[in-house]
Amino acid sequence: MSEYQPHTAPEARPANKRQTPDWRRLEVAQGRFARMISDGIAQATAEHTEVDDDTARCIAHVLGRAHGRESALADFGRTGDGQYLNLRDEYLMLYTDERADAITKELIDWFGTYLVQRENTGTGRQFMNEHLPPKLDLLLVRTRVRVGGQHFVVNVPASWDSGEVDGLIELLSDLQLPEDHALQAFLSLPDVSVGTDDLMESFHEAFAGAFNSEEDALRALSPLEDWETSLVDWCIDQGLEYDALDWNYAPLMARLRDIYDVVEREEVLYVFVK
């Protein structure tokens, strides 16, 4: 696993003018464009990809009917342009509404996943069955948060709205994230969700140690010393000086990375069990 650079930064956004979604208008539009959308989803499912641009815009148009012509969703339906954060809060308002049926939620799952992948802010559908529709709560989004005057990139569920992201800052402050470099490294891993209920338990279970060099990590986490002993015996048998041979740590570290996630920060290696 590796760290990712692109990220989504929470920022202030204007409130949507329509406070109560018009579900009747959404239902009418959903019926009108059902065939076009279902064809696009069928193609994406067959090819194991996200929906194409035209299908995404069609879904946005349908969802935008609930919020009105001035909504970000409606504008995306017309132009294909829009800010992820504005669009996210609008479709998640529908997603969490008790009146949303399974069909509407599936459309939002497809559209939200499309947006995350289009902007390269997600960590991929690594927890999903490729033969089933995507689910926003199984997709992680790299998000930049400010804690204690510093910025950090963490992974939040794509089903989180702005309010939940804002609440995250209080949690990370309580966990003293700016002072805990190992926790920072752990939260940077692409398969670690900061929204998990047992976050610190998962961290302590996975953390294998912090090391100042690859050699230190190998000595602590691999049979390097046993291999050195065997090599000494071999050198004696062959009549060679042990100092005549040098270890190549690169292939040994490659083997170690098959078992552990290794995050390097400020010349320190933070190692976690996969």
DOKESE-381545 format. One line per field, with one value per residue (C-alpha): residue number from 0; x, y, z. Coordinates in steps of 0.02 Angstrom, whole numbers. Layout:
BEGIN
num c(NUM|...);
u c(X|...);
v c(Y|...);
w c(Z|...);
END
This chain:
BEGIN
num c(0|1|2|3|4|5|6|7|8|9|10|11|12|13|14|15|16|17|18|19|20|21|22|23|24|25|26|27|28|29|30|31|32|33|34|35|36|37|38|39|40|41|42|43|44|45|46|47|48|49|50|51|52|53|54|55|56|57|58|59|60|61|62|63|64|65|66|67|68|69|70|71|72|73|74|75|76|77|78|79|80|81|82|83|84|85|86|87|88|89|90|91|92|93|94|95|96|97|98|99|100|101|102|103|104|105|106|107|108|109|110|111|112|113|114|115|116|117|118|119|120|121|122|123|124|125|126|127|128|129|130|131|132|133|134|135|136|137|138|139|140|141|142|143|144|145|146|147|148|149|150|151|152|153|154|155|156|157|158|159|160|161|162|163|164|165|166|167|168|169|170|171|172|173|174|175|176|177|178|179|180|181|182|183|184|185|186|187|188|189|190|191|192|193|194|195|196|197|198|199|200|201|202|203|204|205|206|207|208|209|210|211|212|213|214|215|216|217|218|219|220|221|222|223|224|225|226|227|228|229|230|231|232|233|234|235|236|237|238|239|240|241|242|243|244|245|246|247|248|249|250|251|252|253|254|255|256|257|258|259|260|261|262|263|264|265|266|267|268|269|270|271|272|273);
u c(0|54|8|-93|-66|-233|-361|-524|-517|-675|-724|-871|-1013|-1175|-1330|-1445|-1592|-1720|-1730|-1860|-1827|-1969|-1981|-2126|-2024|-1879|-1994|-2065|-1891|-1831|-1970|-1937|-1750|-1754|-1709|-1563|-1491|-1517|-1428|-1280|-1272|-1285|-1136|-1034|-1076|-1026|-861|-825|-806|-896|-1042|-994|-1009|-1178|-1255|-1183|-1257|-1424|-1424|-1376|-1521|-1643|-1576|-1570|-1758|-1778|-1675|-1726|-1648|-1522|-1447|-1271|-1344|-1456|-1310|-1203|-1341|-1341|-1153|-1057|-966|-976|-882|-879|-915|-1070|-1135|-1097|-1198|-1347|-1354|-1316|-1464|-1571|-1472|-1507|-1688|-1810|-1912|-1768|-1806|-1680|-1677|-1637|-1501|-1423|-1420|-1333|-1207|-1163|-1156|-1054|-930|-915|-873|-744|-655|-665|-577|-451|-489|-539|-443|-535|-669|-552|-685|-821|-878|-847|-1006|-1117|-1166|-1047|-1086|-1034|-1001|-873|-779|-649|-609|-443|-489|-380|-419|-341|-301|-201|-145|-78|-152|-170|-241|-356|-481|-665|-814|-892|-1059|-1003|-1070|-987|-1058|-980|-812|-817|-852|-699|-584|-638|-604|-430|-391|-440|-326|-182|-149|-21|91|68|173|137|-51|-25|63|-74|-213|-121|-139|-268|-370|-386|-550|-545|-731|-710|-782|-628|-498|-372|-393|-356|-205|-128|-160|-77|71|230|353|449|626|767|827|780|911|830|660|728|816|656|531|624|746|892|1000|970|1018|1177|1223|1196|1303|1443|1441|1445|1592|1688|1654|1714|1865|1800|1804|1627|1668|1700|1512|1384|1198|1078|930|819|749|732|629|523|481|445|324|225|181|187|137|287|263|418|406|551|676|578|494|324|275|101|36|-72);
v c(0|178|355|458|640|703|744|832|978|1025|1206|1322|1299|1396|1310|1234|1349|1209|1143|1007|888|873|685|689|782|659|508|577|610|440|355|457|421|245|157|271|255|67|42|144|47|-119|-70|-16|-177|-284|-191|-177|12|166|236|344|533|536|414|512|674|589|527|701|774|654|686|873|877|853|1009|1125|1202|1306|1155|1091|924|1007|1110|954|871|1016|1047|901|1025|1043|1039|870|941|1036|887|768|862|873|689|631|734|622|465|480|534|403|424|367|197|64|120|301|247|137|284|389|249|245|434|463|327|402|574|507|407|549|669|535|566|388|234|119|-12|-125|-185|-216|-363|-310|-400|-298|-113|3|62|232|170|48|181|289|468|552|708|848|903|1035|977|1078|1201|1063|980|792|680|542|424|451|350|422|414|551|727|890|883|714|771|924|813|711|855|848|661|679|820|708|573|700|665|806|727|545|515|329|362|488|354|227|345|377|195|182|44|128|218|354|319|144|118|30|147|147|-39|-71|45|-43|-215|-168|-64|-168|-30|124|101|217|109|-38|-143|-107|-157|-317|-366|-342|-417|-547|-692|-582|-632|-817|-790|-700|-847|-968|-860|-858|-1047|-1053|-932|-1040|-1195|-1106|-1026|-849|-694|-644|-460|-500|-514|-374|-393|-328|-269|-221|-396|-428|-270|-320|-482|-386|-272|-424|-448|-270|-96|20|209|319|490|604|461|348|187|152|-29|-105|-282|-294);
w c(0|-24|18|-104|-145|-218|-84|-48|73|169|143|174|51|24|89|-40|-73|-72|106|75|-71|-197|-207|-330|-461|-434|-457|-620|-690|-631|-727|-883|-889|-815|-978|-1019|-844|-831|-998|-936|-773|-864|-973|-822|-731|-881|-902|-714|-728|-666|-764|-912|-917|-1004|-880|-733|-800|-825|-645|-584|-684|-602|-427|-460|-489|-301|-262|-402|-556|-457|-370|-402|-460|-588|-653|-667|-766|-888|-903|-827|-715|-528|-363|-277|-105|-162|-260|-117|13|-104|-151|26|88|-23|20|205|187|251|91|-21|-97|-146|-329|-284|-164|-297|-418|-287|-253|-439|-456|-297|-345|-519|-446|-324|-459|-586|-468|-413|-229|-187|-138|-258|-239|-143|-22|-151|-256|-436|-490|-373|-377|-283|-107|-43|133|63|-35|51|2|39|137|203|381|493|669|795|662|548|393|377|241|303|222|260|196|39|129|251|227|279|455|489|419|532|683|638|681|864|870|795|917|1063|993|989|806|781|914|863|707|704|703|562|461|499|444|280|225|84|166|336|367|498|522|591|766|833|757|900|931|747|757|907|832|668|729|722|766|710|643|594|449|339|428|596|528|452|613|713|592|489|520|467|615|581|400|456|568|424|311|440|446|255|248|373|269|113|195|161|269|319|290|107|79|87|115|-17|85|-63|-100|87|108|-42|49|209|117|63|246|315|260|274|282|280|359|404|386|505|446|524|498|510|490|334);
END
